[in-house]
Structures are given as C-alpha cells and as structure tokens.
Amino acid sequence: MVVKTKNYKLEKNIYINIAFKNIMKQQGWIAAAAAFIICLGYIWVASIWWFIAAFIGILLYLLFWYIQFYGVTQLEQSKMLFEKFSYEISSQQILMKINPREGAPIKWDQIQKGEIGKDFFVLYINKAQILYWPFRIFNTENERKFVGSVMKAKGLVK
C-alpha cells in the first residue's frame, strides 16, 4: 500500500518546539548533572551563589539549544525543511515530493526514531531534521493506521 498525503509545510515554530523537546528528552540529564555538581560546591564553601550559578547554568544550557534550533530555521541550507511537500509513504520508503516530477526518497532505516502523538506523527532523522505529519494531511483513517503500523513494524515506536 502507498499512502499519498496532501501538501504540507512545516511551520518554523512547530519545528523549534518539537526539536527542542526531543533534545531535552535526550540530553536534559546533562544540565541536571552539571547543576548538581555545581551545587556540590556548597559543601566546600557554604554560599547561596552555588545555587544561583547552577540555575544560571541551566538557563544558559536551555538557551544554547533553543538558539541552535532557531538558527536552523534561518539558514539557507535548512530552507528545504520548511518547504511545502506531499509525501508518498510505503513500507519500503518515504518519498518527499515538491511537485509531481521532483522528489527525494528517504529509506526507513535512515530514521532514528518516531513518535505518535494524539494528532500527529513525528519522525526524527537526526537532531536537526524531523518529519512532522499532522493527521489532517492524510485522506482517510486507514492511511493513518497504516503509517502507524509501519512505524511500529520498523521499530520506531513502542
């Protein structure tokens, strides 16, 4: 079965939010560990400044990643992520089509992980590249179920 979707353009704010949440799930422990280590300085010299420094460190870490993903939306190289595409999804590959004659295939093994939300699918190719498909781009409920079952069969979601 091949699922053909409607045209869809990924909005930049949706991209930033999804990518930022994903990196925090993967690497948020780094900020927590660094803050904890900084707070351990309180044992050496009892001062509230250790906790203030830990808080500022966490804020700077969050700001760093937010700026990274915001920057991706501004780069010329990333312009393709935010163009209008239609997709042809099969169990072998995903074909991203700009128009009926031009497209780029993505093999399922290039995708690191997937996520099924209450009204969307997200496929993570790497930290900066994602495919976001709201359910409204699919024509029928059966097409959505097929895509969900392919994602489960490929081991992208649990």
Steps between C-alpha positions, in 0.01 A plus 500: 500500500619853419358791699488831314460803725380851441759777469640618830751763608672464837464821698818629658358536851373140495844384389676695777266364768524136388877505450557678834281252689678209333848623592388564857369143524833371369745733671313676780683286751820684407361829629371333815831326567701818444268695731532232768880505476503879529270480803746260664729802532276597793673228701836666440389861559152558638353768277176557312705593193554132417125458452473821303786386275329162448174672405678733258685201354173319431354812340806541278485134396131533405567826319788342306279225359207730431728733303640202309157393379388855433816545293417193291180675390703797376769314304490476123610134517195414712252680277392166353363384837237773490376465143162361404516126433265216428607156613465152357547257785548128450652225710828534303553877499362850536499713187502875567357671192529872425293454184383194300838465324750597773554314824748344737475153652570430865554138599345390828842395631617864484248589769628476857168498683138597471221630715124478473318787667128548549471675160840463329791278400861613547799325346847599620769464236762665723511778761424772248289322237146387568193405305181623663169376363178625657216252454309750286736445204380140466192433292349217705522343844633179339798689359586630847474152646721363222773758568478427873529126439801549270669711768435227756617227264825688433557532875480879505228514767401269781 
